[in-house]
Amino acid sequence: MTTEIEQWWAGGEQITLTVAGVPREVFVRRTGSGPVMTLLHGFPSSSHDWARAVPALAARHTLLIPDFLGFGASEKPADHTYSIHEQADLVVALWQHEAVHSTHLVAHDYGTTVAQELLARRAEGSSKSLIASLTLLNGGIYPELHRPEPAQSALLDPELGPQLSAALNAELLAGALAPTFSEGHDASADVAGMWKGLSRGDGHLNAHRLIRYIDDRTTHRDRWVGAMEARDLPTTFVWGMLDPISGAHIAERIAERMPDATLHALADVGHWPPLEAPERVASLILAAVGSA
């Protein structure tokens, strides 16, 4: 029986993008019509996170939904130093490949940090005309407030990380992610899809390499936070308040530091708004870009 994520892959394609000077096979899902909207996914998942929100979004927008390098159905080089800068290069290469002149940018979790790097480049004069509006969903956009789960901290450990990657399986992943979903949400299908995407091509063996984005956030904190707070774009935050990693405590900082932005607090949602409340999320995204 074909799973949901396999159906998702069947509806997309592998394209070759030059990322940091190296040709890479990248999965991208294209659908819909209208102004372009680019959707960026989180860790440790893939573009499939957006599947339930896609029908509503695609009715009004052309969607570009890639898997980052090392995730989902994209290439997963081993013994590779993954970085947020590299993933931003991937997004820029995708826009060039698709001849995108303007796009609404929507990002969740890991993707929010990639979005911050893109904002920093925009502020420095690169791709200035491309991003028409910004919508961010739960992510560690203020690194000092990010509260990693124990499994994330273990993956970051130089000795424990490779061991944990080697031992990772569907059950361990489900246990690690369980606290990040709201209590009333049945996450079994969500996590099964994440595992299938993460383990494709033995990609789970890279988990300790992919998690280094947490270090990237700390290293580049001032540049990324500064670019986000100073952005001159219509900006909306759609935030699951029950998220233990980057929930209400980060929403408070958003309201304090970016009062000009629109903040939608989802009181009954955890870390995964596109999975836990896809219809509401799609409606809020459409309202945000409609007013951009």
LUMVEX-556466 format. One line per 4 residues: number of its first residue (from 1); for each residue y, z, x of C-alpha. Coordinates in steps of 0.001 Angstrom, whole numbers, plus 500000, padded with zeros to 6 digits. Each point is the difference from the previous one (the first is absolute). Layout:
NUM	Y Z X ~ ...
This chain:
1	500000 500000 500000 ~ 503393 498988 501379 ~ 502344 502944 500482 ~ 503694 500006 499111
5	501096 499746 503612 ~ 497622 497094 500638 ~ 501560 498217 497031 ~ 503396 500771 501503
9	498973 498448 503313 ~ 498623 496940 498214 ~ 503450 499403 498500 ~ 501782 500032 503358
13	499604 498262 503335 ~ 499967 500483 503734 ~ 502960 498474 501811 ~ 500788 499910 503701
17	503185 501805 500989 ~ 501343 500558 503491 ~ 500434 503753 500320 ~ 501479 501398 503226
21	499239 496675 501649 ~ 496326 499912 498948 ~ 498505 497824 497213 ~ 498472 502329 497391
25	498032 499378 496829 ~ 501865 501727 497184 ~ 498942 500327 496372 ~ 502681 499297 497426
29	499898 499938 496234 ~ 502534 497696 498310 ~ 500543 499926 496265 ~ 502651 499681 497322
33	503236 498070 499757 ~ 503685 500770 500300 ~ 502013 501789 502691 ~ 497865 501137 502922
37	498799 503596 500202 ~ 498111 501309 503050 ~ 497672 502969 499456 ~ 498931 502149 502975
41	497042 502379 499802 ~ 499097 503408 501392 ~ 497467 501701 502286 ~ 496992 499844 500019
45	499914 497468 497207 ~ 501071 496372 499549 ~ 501865 497524 497828 ~ 497475 500732 497261
49	501995 503167 499218 ~ 502391 497756 498071 ~ 497360 498212 497888 ~ 500647 501920 496771
53	503758 499531 500205 ~ 499763 496290 500849 ~ 499656 498513 496482 ~ 503333 501425 498828
57	501780 499244 503278 ~ 498608 496454 500272 ~ 501317 499134 496556 ~ 503508 500042 501463
61	499597 499642 503770 ~ 498218 498073 502700 ~ 498024 502693 501772 ~ 499086 500079 503698
65	497499 502781 500670 ~ 498560 500137 503535 ~ 497468 502248 501654 ~ 501450 501467 503174
69	498227 499344 503289 ~ 496970 502297 500166 ~ 499823 500480 496217 ~ 498111 498464 497086
73	499016 496376 500594 ~ 502375 499366 502914 ~ 498861 499779 503610 ~ 499026 503359 501517
77	500170 499811 503784 ~ 498171 502796 501797 ~ 501433 501838 503011 ~ 503427 499025 498738
81	503239 501961 499934 ~ 501180 499676 496408 ~ 503666 500622 499305 ~ 502549 499913 497204
85	502064 497493 501985 ~ 497012 497653 500108 ~ 499481 500308 496239 ~ 503683 499208 499461
89	499500 496923 502177 ~ 497128 499047 497678 ~ 502238 500234 496927 ~ 502740 497926 501642
93	497403 497400 501056 ~ 498707 499885 496420 ~ 503517 499388 498672 ~ 500460 497214 502521
97	496619 498489 499129 ~ 500871 500020 496296 ~ 503587 498788 500581 ~ 501404 503069 498256
101	503795 500113 499909 ~ 500325 503105 497819 ~ 497557 502659 498849 ~ 499945 503286 498186
105	498165 502461 502257 ~ 497674 502588 498433 ~ 498040 502398 502205 ~ 497707 503015 499728
109	498928 502615 502579 ~ 499299 498262 503364 ~ 501899 497021 498613 ~ 503168 502092 499588
113	500102 500496 503758 ~ 499585 496263 500565 ~ 502852 499536 497533 ~ 502140 502422 502032
117	499413 497909 503138 ~ 500975 496876 498044 ~ 503147 501783 498813 ~ 500841 500955 503591
121	499639 496384 501079 ~ 502161 498923 497089 ~ 502680 502488 501026 ~ 499871 498566 503512
125	500574 496480 498677 ~ 496443 498688 499624 ~ 498778 498573 496676 ~ 503202 501241 498409
129	499924 497651 497055 ~ 496324 500431 499159 ~ 499711 503378 498251 ~ 501623 499951 496563
133	499021 503494 498857 ~ 497858 502909 501106 ~ 497515 502086 498005 ~ 498072 502750 501795
137	497087 502092 498721 ~ 498583 503203 501533 ~ 500116 499818 503778 ~ 500959 502091 503010
141	503491 498561 500261 ~ 501248 503322 501414 ~ 497385 500734 502690 ~ 501009 503638 500385
145	499087 500577 496341 ~ 496691 498123 500076 ~ 497032 502293 499358 ~ 496857 498282 501329
149	496627 500820 498514 ~ 497502 501672 502385 ~ 498054 496768 500405 ~ 503156 498201 501138
153	500728 502668 502587 ~ 496406 499814 501237 ~ 500221 496215 500362 ~ 503114 500437 502140
157	498171 502273 502435 ~ 499072 498009 503160 ~ 496490 501479 500128 ~ 499194 500595 496338
161	501548 496762 498730 ~ 497467 497502 501403 ~ 497137 502296 498953 ~ 501325 500238 496458
165	500464 496230 499789 ~ 496404 499498 501116 ~ 498709 502485 497432 ~ 502182 498808 497121
169	498204 498962 496824 ~ 500755 499620 496297 ~ 499287 503656 499231 ~ 502216 501322 502784
173	502813 497691 498957 ~ 499719 501119 496379 ~ 500140 503652 501047 ~ 503018 499438 502228
177	501951 498119 497332 ~ 499109 502145 496990 ~ 502964 502417 500404 ~ 502470 497113 500114
181	499342 498844 496424 ~ 501290 501802 496920 ~ 497421 502340 498500 ~ 499464 498008 496806
185	499432 496661 501708 ~ 496453 498724 500563 ~ 500315 498541 503480 ~ 496361 499023 500512
189	500568 496256 499513 ~ 503211 500129 502029 ~ 498339 501655 502971 ~ 496948 497731 499796
193	502327 497014 500284 ~ 501851 501599 502903 ~ 496758 500615 501847 ~ 498838 496431 499461
197	503308 498738 501374 ~ 500152 502441 502893 ~ 496379 499501 501071 ~ 500061 496213 499748
201	499295 498657 503484 ~ 499426 503585 501191 ~ 503718 500611 499660 ~ 499448 503714 499421
205	499179 500290 503695 ~ 503703 499340 500627 ~ 501214 502826 497741 ~ 501139 502146 502929
209	501956 497031 501344 ~ 501606 499124 496672 ~ 501121 503604 499407 ~ 502333 499783 502999
213	502725 498916 497612 ~ 500657 503722 499553 ~ 501008 500176 503656 ~ 502094 496846 499554
217	501911 501739 497222 ~ 500896 502894 502276 ~ 500944 497796 502944 ~ 502261 497723 497965
221	501174 502558 497458 ~ 503741 499746 500550 ~ 500087 496201 500001 ~ 497848 499669 496906
225	501548 502803 497970 ~ 503480 498904 501010 ~ 499382 496416 498879 ~ 498550 501179 496695
229	502821 502408 499214 ~ 502684 497461 500969 ~ 498448 497008 498209 ~ 502306 497837 497888
233	497314 498868 497559 ~ 499195 500891 496399 ~ 497417 502724 500593 ~ 497519 501728 497710
237	497461 502753 500713 ~ 496954 500387 497747 ~ 498499 503322 500994 ~ 496815 501852 499052
241	501087 503632 499982 ~ 496476 501498 500246 ~ 499390 498348 503359 ~ 499205 502753 502561
245	500811 497703 502927 ~ 503338 498465 499106 ~ 500786 501109 496462 ~ 502668 502196 498417
249	501213 501409 503310 ~ 500919 496505 501220 ~ 501446 499047 496604 ~ 502410 502920 500400
253	501179 498608 503332 ~ 500383 496515 498502 ~ 502226 501376 497242 ~ 502037 501944 502551
257	500454 497284 502622 ~ 500051 496821 497868 ~ 501718 500912 496725 ~ 501018 496367 499509
261	496334 498981 499640 ~ 498005 500206 496771 ~ 497215 502594 500081 ~ 497227 499974 497399
265	497986 503224 500237 ~ 496480 499602 498562 ~ 499144 503602 499141 ~ 496293 499416 499328
269	499209 497643 502904 ~ 498702 500709 503501 ~ 500169 497947 503175 ~ 498806 496729 498466
273	502410 498806 497252 ~ 498730 496359 500007 ~ 496471 501296 499329 ~ 500744 503019 497821
277	502754 498542 497801 ~ 500048 496208 500529 ~ 501637 499066 496693 ~ 502850 502470 500455
281	500427 498976 503625 ~ 500152 496310 499120 ~ 502562 500670 497280 ~ 502205 502029 502347
285	499771 497381 502758 ~ 500961 497243 497587 ~ 502937 502043 498730 ~ 501109 500673 503580
289	499943 496394 501150 ~ 501430 498799 496693 ~ 503143 501962 500699 ~ 500194 498929 503646
